[in-house]
Amino acid sequence: MKIEYDTERDLLYIWLGPTEAKAAQTITIAPGVHVDFDAHNRLIGIEILDASEVLGKRLQFEVALPTVEKVGAGKDA
């Protein structure tokens, strides 16, 4: 994931896929909020226009990732 903010245009873009991915389709989900999908219908990014108005003055992200247990860990082969 990569997050870019353009202060001059007040535009926030959140890359959820590779930054070189090209959008094949863009859908507006709310005024000023657009989501981009690649040619395989995978979500690749979220664009927020007038980001300081939409999100307020402070933006914070928290992500909890699930832990993965190793199968067969600690067993003799």
N, C-alpha and C positions, 0 to 999 in steps of 0.2 A: 504494500500500500504506500502511496505517495500523496502528499497534500501540497498543493500550490496555492498561494494567495497573491493576487495582483492588486496592490494598494491603489494604483491609479484608476483602475476600472472597478474596484471593490468586488472582485470576482474570486470565488473559491472553487477549486476543482479538486476532487478526491478521486485519485486513480485506484481502482480496485483490481485492475488487470495490468498487463504489461503497458508501460508508457508509450510503446511504439504501436499499440493496437489502434486500429482505425474504427471509428464509429460507423456502423451501417444503418443504425436507426437511433433517433433521439425522441424521447417521450417527455412531455411536460407533465409533472406529477402535482405541481402546485405553482402558483404564480412566481416566476423567477427561479424555479427549481426544475432542472432537467436531468434525465438519466440517459446514459449512452449504452448501447448494446452493440456487440460486434456482429459479424456475419453469421455466427453460430448461435445468436441470441443469448450470449453470455453478457452479464452486466460488467462493464469495464470502467464506468466512472459516473460521478455525480457532479453537476455544475450548479453553483448557486450564485445568481446575480444579486447585486446589492446585498452582499453577504453580511455586512455589519448591521443592516436593518433587519434582515431575516433571522440572524443568529445572535444578535446582541453584540456587545463589545468584547466578550470573552468566549473562546471556544476551547473546549476540553474534550479529549477522547480517552475512553478507557475501554480496553479490550481484554476479555478473559478467554483464554484458549483452553480447550479441554486437554487433560493429560492423557497420554496413551501408554497403556501397559504393554510391556514386551511379552509376547507369547513364548512360553518355554524358558523364560529367564530363571536361572538358578537351578535348572534341572540337568541331571547328568545325561549325556547322549549315549 
